[in-house]
Amino acid sequence: MAPLQTLLQATDFRSTFLANLVPAVTAAFAVQLVFGIPAVIRHSDFFYDFSGGWTFLLTLTSSLFLPALRSNSRTIGADVSLDAWNWRQLAMSGGVLVYSVRLSSYLFIRVLKKGHDSRFDETKHKPRRFFIFWMLQAVWVLLCSAPVIAIDAVPLAAFGGIPDVTVSDVLGLGLFALGFAVEVTADHQKSVWYDEKSRKIHDELFITRGIWGRSRYPNYFGDITLWTGMAIAAAGVLAREPIQVALGWGGPIGLLKAVLIPSVAPAFAAWALLRVSGVPLSEAKYDKLYGDREDYKQWRNNTPLLVPRIF
């Protein structure tokens, strides 16, 4: 109990958002250091994605539980009931946790099958650069968790001043569910394709079946869509006057915070996937391998990059 009380006192800022953000930042970087330092020493990328799931888990657990413990003066030994949170806090935190466990498990299993992560074939032998990648994963988790961290920081009583369900709740969480479903479907179809290829059921060089025939990167579309949905759901709540008052924001600056903080998640996801590690690396790899093939050129030229073709 003493470490918990020390943590609550050390993060007892006047700003409830800051009081929630600091422990989340600490948790994210702590997990990456625990996994990252041994990995850098051993030149191993084995647990990179696995650690990402744990980073989400501990970051969002601190984000959800610490405000309830602080506001109700609870200790670790006390019971924590669902009445300690608004349904949005449980839905958003739970949704992101399910997303993170599913994604990190999928990527970890993929590494187990391949024996390595091709993204780090060269980088893992360069300690400083490899260490930066581990720290960047903490940044990724924090930026994508920003909408949830902000919502979890809202005192429970403040939710009584807004409607039980709003248009932004339905639209945002609906988009999150849609994006999640698309990403899961795309990953499942690709896993089946790889499995069939390993068993010599087909000899296709690249996947064009299912949703992959309607988008070249449907998994990235799903990821960006679900974070967009989470941002809409969070912003719709944070912009409400009772919530602004409870967070100590208010005025034009407060409304700006209500929009910008949640928007960090989809903006960063889109930038990382479309400009940095996702599409650019894959396009370069596939163009080099199959760029002279007519079937690849036809699929590349006739299939949308991101948004799946409906008809």
N, C-alpha and C positions, 0 to 999 in steps of 0.2 A: 504493500500500500504506500509505503514511503516514496518510492520512485514515481508512482502515479501522482501523488500530491505535489511532489517537487515539479513534475512536468506541468501540472495544472497551474501552479503558482508562477512558474517561469514564463508561461504563455498567457497570462491573464492581462492581455492588452485591452485598452478601451475599445478598440475596433474588434468586433466579434469575427469579422472576416480574417483579419490578421492573426487573431488567436487560433483560428482554424488552419490558416495557411502555413504558419511556421512549423507545427508538428508534422504536417503533411510533407513539407519540403525535407525536413529532417529524416522522416521515415524513408522517403524515396531514395535519397542519396546514401543512407545507411545500408539499405538492401543492396544497392549497386556496388558499394564498396566491399561488402561481405562476399559477394559473388565475384566481383570484378578483379580484386587484387590477386586472389589465387589463380584466376583465369589468365591474367596478364603474365604472371610468373611462369605458368605452365604452357603458355601459348595455346590455350584451349578456348574454343567457341561453343563448347558442348552445352553449357547451361545459360547461354545468353538469353534466349527467348523464355526459358523456364523462369529465369530471374525476373523477367518483365512481368510475368503473372503475379509473382510474389510482391513485386513493387506496387502494382495496382492494389493488391489485397491489403497490404499494411497501410498504404497511403489512404485508401478509402475507409478502412476500419477506423483509423485515427480520426478521419474527417467526420465520420458518422457518430462515433461514440464519445469523443472528448467533449463536444459541446453539451451533450446530455449529462455527462458526469459533472461538468463544471457548473451548469445551471441548476442542477438538482442536488449538488454537494454529495453525489454518490461516491462510493468506493468500489474497488474491484470485487469485494465480497458481497455487494448488494445485488439484488435482482434488478434487471433492466427490462421493462415491459415495452411492448410496441407503442404504448401510449406516450412514450417519451419523444416520438417523432411524428411529423406530418407524413401523410401517405406519399407525397412527392419525394421527400427525402429518402424513404425506403425504396420507392420505385426507381429513382434515378441512380442511387448508390448500388442497388441490387442489379439493375440493368447493366451498368458498366462492369460490375464484378463478374457477371455471367459472361459478358463479352470477353473480358481479359482472360478468364480461366479457359474458355473455349479456344481463343486464339493462341495463347501461349502453349496449351496442350497440343494443338494441331501442329504448330511449328516445332515443338520439341520432339514429337513423334516423327516428324519429317527428318529432323537431324539424326535421330536414332537410326532411321532406315538408311540414310545416305552416309552416316558416319562423320559428317562434317557440314559446316555451313559455308557454302561457296562464296557468300558475301565477304567472308573474312579470310579467304585463302592466303592473301598476301598481308593483309593488315595485322593479323594475329602475331606475326613475327616482328612487328614494329611496336614495342611496348608502349611508348608514349601515345602513338596514334590509336592503338587498340584500347588503351585506358580511356581516352576521350570518348570512344564509342559507348563504353559502359556508362559514362557520366551523361552522355546524350540520351541514353535510354531513360534515365531518371527525369531529364527535362521533358522528354516525350510524354511520360506518364503524368507529370504535373500539369503540363499544358492541356492535355486531353481531359484531365480530371478537373480542370478549373471550373466548369459549370457546376459540377457536383459539390466541390469544396465550398463554393459560394452559397449554394442552396442549403447545405448542411450547417452553415454558419448562422442561418436565420433562426432566431429564438422561436420556440414552438408557439407561443402566444400570438406572435405576429401573423401567423397563418389564419387566425380567426377573423382578421379584418379583410380577407379576400374570399371570393367564391370558392366553393369546394372543388369545382372543376371548371376550367376555362378553355377557350378555343386554343390557346397556345399549348395547354397540357395535351389536348387530343392530337393536335397537329404535330407537335414536337415528339411525343412518345410514339405516335403512329409512324413517323419518319424513322425514328430509331429502330422500331420493330421491322420496318421494311428493309432498311439498310442491313440490319443484322441477318435477316432471312436471305437476302441476296448474297451476302458474304459467305454465309454458311453453305449455301447451295453451290456457289462457285468453287469453294475449297473442297467440298465433297466430290463434285464432278471431276475436279482435277486429280484428287486422290485415287478415284476409281480408274481414271485414265492411266495414271502412272502404274497402278497395280496391274491392270490388264496388259500394259506394255511390258512390264517385267515378266509376266507369264506368257509372253509371245502370242497374246490373243490378237494384237494388232501391231503394225509396224509404223504407225503414224509418228512423224517427227515433232509435230506441235499440235496442240489441242484446238479443235475448231467445232467441237460438238457441244450440244446443250446451250447453256447461257454464254459459253465462250464463242459460239458462232454469232452471237448478237452484240458482243462487246469484247474488245481485246483484253480489257482489264476489269471484268465485272466485280472481282473481289475488292479492288480499289474504289470502285463506284459505291459498293456497299459500305465500305469503311467511312468514306467522306459523307455519305448520306446519313449514317447513324449518328455521327458527331454533329452534323447540321441539325438533326432532330433534337439532340440533347441540348444544343445551344438555344434553340427556339423555346423549348420547354422551360429552361432556366431563365432566359431573358424575360419571358412573359410573366414570371413570378417576381423577379428582382426589380422590375420596373414599376411594380405596384406601390402606391404611396405608403401603406402600412409597413411593407417590407423595407422600403427605403428608410423610413423613420427608425425601424428596429436596428438596421445596420449602421445608422448614423451617417447616411449618405445625403440624399435630398438634392433638389435643384438640378440644373442642367448637368453638372458634373456627376451627380448621382445617377442620373439616367444614362449618361455616357458609360459609366462603370457597368451598369446593368446590361448594356449591349456589348461592350468591348470584352469584358472578362469571359462570358460564355463563348463569344465568337472566336476566341483564341483557339479553341479545340478544332473546329472544322477548318479554320484558316491554316493552322499548322499541319494538320493531316493532309490537306490538299497540297500544300507546298512541299512537304516531305515526299509524298507519293508521286506527284506529277513533275517535280523539278529536281529532286535530289536522289533518293535511294530506290524508288519504285520504277516508274516508267523509263527514265533515262537508262538505267542499268540493264533493264530487260530488253529494251529496244536495241541497244548497242549489241547485246549478246545475240539476240535472234537475227538481227540484220547480218551479223558476221557469219552466223552458221547457215542461214537459209536465204540470205538476200538475193541469191542468184536463181532461186527456184520460182517458177511461175505460180505454183499453187500458193506459196507463201505471199508473193506479191499481190495476188488476187485477194486473199484473206485480209492482208494488211490494208489494202486500198479500199476495200468494200465493207469493212467492219468498223463501226464507230470505236474510237479510242476508249471512251469511258461509259457514257450513258447507253445502256442496252437498247438496241433497236426493237421496237414493239412489233412491227410487221415486216 
